[in-house]
Amino acid sequence: MSSSVLYDAPGPKARVRNRIFSVVGGLAVLGLIVFAVMRLNAKGQFAPEMWDIFNYAGVRTSIRDGVVTTLKVFAVAAVLSLALGVLLAVGRLSDHKPVRWFATGFIELFRAVPLLITIYVLWVLFLTYRSDLGLSGDNTGFWALVIGLTVYNGSVQAEVLRAGINSVPRGQREAAYALGMRKTQVMMTVLVPQAVRAMLPTIISQLVVTLKDTSLGYVITYQELLFQLQQLAGNIVVNDENPYVPVIIVGGVIYIAMCLALSALATWIERRGRRAKTGIRVADAGQPLAAADALEVVDQSAASAPDASAGKTN
């Protein structure tokens, strides 16, 4: 009889009891969903008029602008967080204690502080010193959101890359040193590329988190997708009701589509990397020669060698 490390395998009575609890729990959750849908339907949230708002050009333009703003913040934050992650990972593995301590303290600090607090504090600082920093308009919210996402996700990416670097076989590092390469060359040309390839699924997963975390810009009134959806749901009135449910459903579908697209891109990159042909190309093997043919080839090579040397002399 097989058993798990965490718990003993359930017996016949325990299995029956678990099935009963699963069925009862599933029916309870289904009942809550049906109750919520019926209540929302009674308030007219699923009425056709609620969905007609998406036929207006102004509504579609607001959603489009929110998607573009979200993708712009994500693109900048993703690039900066990956660059910061590489620097912090290399710094944490440095032989110099001050560099290693600084990188470790930075990573632990911004991983521990909630991202929302980091974004809000940066936003207040940028608003306070806006004239000194040369910021105007929506730039304060943009850079507060981008930098907040960068320092948090960069710290997480640094730990991912550090784990990938440590997973590279030690023999490759020793072989690179034996070739006379410096530590920087070993790190950037041998270890980091292999770490990125090994940890690519985790890196992409964290980028998906970065994309979803752009919705925190709603708190600082930055006009990303979630803020635009909230404004639409709060300002539009249909049949004396605000269309919160249709707007939430449409917004959720957009976020899911963007995350799935990013995951599909990561899967494609990973498969392409596995199919990539690297290394020295080996010539195709020829047909085997008989003993007499082999001797003839050797004689021809020996005869052509003096002619080649004479040509070089002339």
C-alpha positions as CSV (number, residue, x, y, z in Angstrom):
1,M,0.0,0.0,0.0
2,S,1.5,3.3,-1.1
3,S,1.5,6.3,1.2
4,S,2.4,9.9,0.9
5,V,5.1,11.7,2.9
6,L,2.7,14.3,4.1
7,Y,-0.3,12.2,5.0
8,D,-1.5,8.6,5.0
9,A,-3.4,7.3,2.1
10,P,-7.2,7.5,2.8
11,G,-9.1,4.3,3.4
12,P,-12.4,3.3,1.8
13,K,-14.5,5.3,4.3
14,A,-12.3,8.3,4.1
15,R,-12.5,8.3,0.3
16,V,-16.3,8.2,0.4
17,R,-16.4,11.0,3.0
18,N,-14.0,13.1,0.8
19,R,-16.3,12.6,-2.2
20,I,-19.3,13.6,-0.2
21,F,-17.6,16.8,1.0
22,S,-16.4,17.6,-2.5
23,V,-19.9,17.3,-3.9
24,V,-21.5,19.3,-1.1
25,G,-18.8,22.0,-1.4
26,G,-19.2,22.2,-5.2
27,L,-23.0,22.5,-4.9
28,A,-22.6,25.2,-2.3
29,V,-20.2,27.2,-4.5
30,L,-22.5,26.7,-7.5
31,G,-25.5,27.8,-5.5
32,L,-23.7,31.0,-4.5
33,I,-22.8,31.7,-8.1
34,V,-26.4,31.2,-9.2
35,F,-27.7,33.4,-6.4
36,A,-25.3,36.2,-7.4
37,V,-26.2,35.9,-11.1
38,M,-29.9,36.0,-10.3
39,R,-29.5,39.1,-8.0
40,L,-27.5,40.9,-10.7
41,N,-30.0,39.9,-13.4
42,A,-32.8,41.3,-11.2
43,K,-31.0,44.6,-11.1
44,G,-30.7,44.6,-14.9
45,Q,-26.9,44.1,-15.1
46,F,-27.3,41.5,-17.9
47,A,-29.9,43.5,-19.9
48,P,-29.1,44.0,-23.6
49,E,-29.0,47.8,-23.0
50,M,-26.1,47.4,-20.6
51,W,-24.0,45.8,-23.4
52,D,-25.0,48.4,-26.0
53,I,-22.6,50.9,-24.4
54,F,-19.7,49.2,-26.1
55,N,-21.2,50.2,-29.5
56,Y,-20.3,53.8,-28.8
57,A,-17.1,55.1,-30.3
58,G,-16.2,57.1,-27.1
59,V,-16.4,54.0,-25.0
60,R,-14.2,51.9,-27.3
61,T,-11.7,54.8,-27.6
62,S,-11.4,55.0,-23.8
63,I,-10.8,51.2,-23.5
64,R,-8.3,51.4,-26.3
65,D,-6.4,54.2,-24.7
66,G,-6.4,52.3,-21.4
67,V,-5.0,49.2,-23.1
68,V,-2.3,51.3,-24.9
69,T,-1.3,53.0,-21.6
70,T,-1.1,49.7,-19.8
71,L,1.1,48.1,-22.5
72,K,3.3,51.2,-22.5
73,V,3.9,51.0,-18.7
74,F,4.4,47.2,-18.9
75,A,7.0,47.5,-21.7
76,V,9.1,50.1,-19.9
77,A,8.8,48.3,-16.5
78,A,9.6,44.9,-18.0
79,V,12.8,46.1,-19.7
80,L,14.0,48.0,-16.7
81,S,13.1,45.2,-14.3
82,L,15.1,42.6,-16.3
83,A,18.1,44.9,-16.5
84,L,17.9,45.7,-12.8
85,G,17.5,42.0,-12.1
86,V,20.7,41.1,-14.0
87,L,22.6,43.8,-12.1
88,L,21.3,42.7,-8.7
89,A,21.9,39.1,-9.4
90,V,25.5,39.7,-10.4
91,G,26.0,42.1,-7.5
92,R,24.7,39.5,-5.0
93,L,27.2,36.9,-6.4
94,S,30.0,39.4,-6.3
95,D,33.2,38.7,-4.3
96,H,33.2,42.3,-3.0
97,K,31.4,42.4,0.3
98,P,30.0,46.0,0.0
99,V,28.5,45.3,-3.4
100,R,27.1,42.0,-2.2
101,W,25.6,43.5,1.0
102,F,24.0,46.4,-1.0
103,A,22.5,44.1,-3.5
104,T,21.2,41.8,-0.8
105,G,19.7,44.6,1.2
106,F,18.0,46.1,-1.8
107,I,16.5,42.8,-2.8
108,E,15.2,42.0,0.6
109,L,13.8,45.5,1.2
110,F,11.7,45.8,-1.9
111,R,10.6,42.2,-1.9
112,A,9.3,42.7,1.7
113,V,7.6,46.1,1.1
114,P,4.1,45.8,-0.5
115,L,4.2,47.0,-4.1
116,L,1.2,49.3,-3.6
117,I,3.0,51.2,-0.8
118,T,6.1,51.6,-2.9
119,I,4.1,53.0,-5.8
120,Y,2.1,55.4,-3.5
121,V,5.2,56.7,-1.8
122,L,7.0,57.3,-5.1
123,W,3.9,59.1,-6.4
124,V,3.8,61.4,-3.3
125,L,7.5,62.1,-3.6
126,F,7.2,62.9,-7.3
127,L,4.2,65.2,-6.7
128,T,6.1,67.0,-3.9
129,Y,9.3,67.6,-5.9
130,R,7.7,67.7,-9.4
131,S,9.2,71.0,-10.3
132,D,12.7,70.0,-9.2
133,L,12.4,66.7,-11.2
134,G,11.0,68.4,-14.3
135,L,7.8,66.2,-14.2
136,S,4.5,67.5,-15.5
137,G,1.0,66.1,-16.2
138,D,0.7,62.4,-16.2
139,N,4.4,61.9,-16.0
140,T,4.3,61.7,-12.2
141,G,1.9,58.8,-12.2
142,F,3.7,57.1,-15.1
143,W,7.2,57.2,-13.5
144,A,5.8,56.3,-10.0
145,L,4.1,53.2,-11.5
146,V,7.1,52.3,-13.7
147,I,9.7,52.7,-11.0
148,G,7.6,50.9,-8.4
149,L,7.1,47.9,-10.7
150,T,10.8,48.0,-11.7
151,V,12.2,47.8,-8.2
152,Y,9.8,45.1,-7.0
153,N,9.9,42.9,-10.1
154,G,13.6,43.5,-10.6
155,S,14.3,42.2,-7.1
156,V,12.2,39.1,-7.8
157,Q,13.9,38.6,-11.2
158,A,17.3,38.9,-9.5
159,E,16.5,35.9,-7.2
160,V,15.3,33.9,-10.2
161,L,18.5,34.7,-12.2
162,R,20.7,34.0,-9.1
163,A,19.1,30.5,-8.8
164,G,19.7,30.0,-12.5
165,I,23.3,31.0,-12.3
166,N,23.9,28.7,-9.3
167,S,22.3,25.8,-11.3
168,V,25.0,26.0,-14.1
169,P,27.5,23.1,-13.6
170,R,30.6,24.3,-11.9
171,G,32.8,22.7,-14.5
172,Q,31.7,25.3,-17.1
173,R,32.9,28.1,-14.9
174,E,36.2,26.4,-14.2
175,A,36.7,25.7,-17.9
176,A,36.1,29.4,-18.7
177,Y,38.7,30.4,-16.1
178,A,41.1,27.9,-17.5
179,L,40.8,29.6,-20.9
180,G,42.0,32.9,-19.3
181,M,38.6,34.6,-19.2
182,R,38.0,37.3,-16.5
183,K,35.2,36.9,-14.0
184,T,33.0,39.5,-15.8
185,Q,33.4,37.7,-19.1
186,V,32.6,34.4,-17.4
187,M,29.5,35.9,-15.8
188,M,28.1,37.7,-18.9
189,T,29.1,35.2,-21.7
190,V,28.9,31.8,-19.9
191,L,26.7,31.9,-16.8
192,V,24.0,34.5,-17.4
193,P,22.9,33.3,-20.9
194,Q,22.5,29.7,-19.6
195,A,20.7,31.0,-16.5
196,V,18.3,33.0,-18.6
197,R,17.6,30.0,-20.8
198,A,17.1,27.7,-17.8
199,M,14.8,30.1,-15.9
200,L,12.9,31.5,-18.9
201,P,9.5,30.0,-17.8
202,T,9.9,31.6,-14.4
203,I,11.0,34.9,-15.9
204,I,8.0,35.0,-18.2
205,S,5.7,34.1,-15.3
206,Q,7.0,37.1,-13.4
207,L,6.5,39.3,-16.4
208,V,2.9,38.2,-16.5
209,V,2.7,39.4,-12.8
210,T,4.2,42.7,-13.9
211,L,1.5,43.1,-16.6
212,K,-1.2,42.4,-14.0
213,D,0.3,44.7,-11.4
214,T,0.0,47.7,-13.8
215,S,-3.6,47.8,-12.6
216,L,-2.3,49.3,-9.3
217,G,-1.9,52.6,-11.2
218,Y,-5.6,52.9,-10.5
219,V,-4.8,53.9,-6.9
220,I,-2.7,56.9,-8.0
221,T,-5.3,57.9,-10.6
222,Y,-3.1,57.0,-13.5
223,Q,-5.2,56.4,-16.6
224,E,-4.4,52.8,-17.3
225,L,-7.0,50.2,-18.3
226,L,-8.5,49.6,-14.8
227,F,-8.9,53.3,-14.2
228,Q,-10.5,53.8,-17.5
229,L,-13.0,51.0,-16.9
230,Q,-13.8,52.4,-13.4
231,Q,-14.5,55.8,-15.0
232,L,-16.7,54.3,-17.6
233,A,-18.7,52.2,-15.1
234,G,-19.1,55.2,-12.8
235,N,-20.1,57.8,-15.3
236,I,-22.5,55.8,-17.6
237,V,-26.0,55.2,-16.4
238,V,-28.3,52.8,-18.1
239,N,-31.8,52.2,-16.8
240,D,-30.9,54.0,-13.6
241,E,-28.0,51.6,-13.0
242,N,-24.3,51.8,-13.6
243,P,-23.0,49.0,-15.9
244,Y,-20.4,47.6,-13.5
245,V,-20.9,43.9,-14.4
246,P,-20.5,44.3,-18.2
247,V,-17.5,46.6,-17.8
248,I,-15.8,44.2,-15.3
249,I,-16.4,41.2,-17.6
250,V,-15.0,43.1,-20.6
251,G,-12.0,44.3,-18.6
252,G,-11.3,40.8,-17.3
253,V,-11.4,39.3,-20.8
254,I,-8.9,42.0,-22.0
255,Y,-6.5,41.3,-19.1
256,I,-6.8,37.5,-19.6
257,A,-6.1,37.9,-23.4
258,M,-3.0,40.0,-22.8
259,C,-1.6,37.6,-20.2
260,L,-2.4,34.6,-22.5
261,A,-0.7,36.4,-25.4
262,L,2.4,37.0,-23.3
263,S,2.5,33.4,-22.2
264,A,2.1,32.2,-25.7
265,L,5.0,34.4,-26.8
266,A,7.1,32.9,-24.0
267,T,6.3,29.4,-25.0
268,W,7.2,30.2,-28.6
269,I,10.5,31.7,-27.6
270,E,11.3,28.7,-25.4
271,R,10.5,26.2,-28.2
272,R,12.5,28.2,-30.7
273,G,15.5,28.2,-28.2
274,R,15.3,24.5,-27.9
275,R,15.3,24.0,-31.6
276,A,18.2,26.4,-32.2
277,K,21.3,24.8,-33.7
278,T,24.4,25.8,-31.8
279,G,28.0,24.6,-31.9
280,I,30.4,23.7,-34.7
281,R,28.9,22.2,-37.7
282,V,30.2,18.7,-38.5
283,A,30.8,17.7,-42.1
284,D,28.7,14.9,-43.5
285,A,30.4,11.5,-43.5
286,G,31.4,10.2,-47.0
287,Q,31.2,6.8,-48.4
288,P,33.7,4.3,-47.0
289,L,36.7,3.6,-49.3
290,A,38.3,0.3,-50.1
291,A,42.0,-0.2,-49.3
292,A,43.2,0.3,-52.9
293,D,41.1,3.4,-53.3
294,A,42.5,4.8,-50.1
295,L,46.1,4.2,-51.2
296,E,45.3,6.0,-54.5
297,V,43.9,9.0,-52.7
298,V,47.0,9.2,-50.5
299,D,49.3,9.0,-53.6
300,Q,47.3,11.8,-55.3
301,S,47.6,14.0,-52.2
302,A,51.4,13.4,-52.0
303,A,51.8,14.2,-55.7
304,S,49.8,17.4,-55.4
305,A,51.8,18.7,-52.4
306,P,55.1,19.5,-54.3
307,D,53.1,21.3,-57.0
308,A,51.3,23.5,-54.4
309,S,54.6,24.4,-52.7
310,A,56.2,25.2,-56.1
311,G,53.3,27.5,-56.9
312,K,53.7,29.3,-53.6
313,T,57.5,29.8,-54.4
314,N,56.8,31.3,-57.8
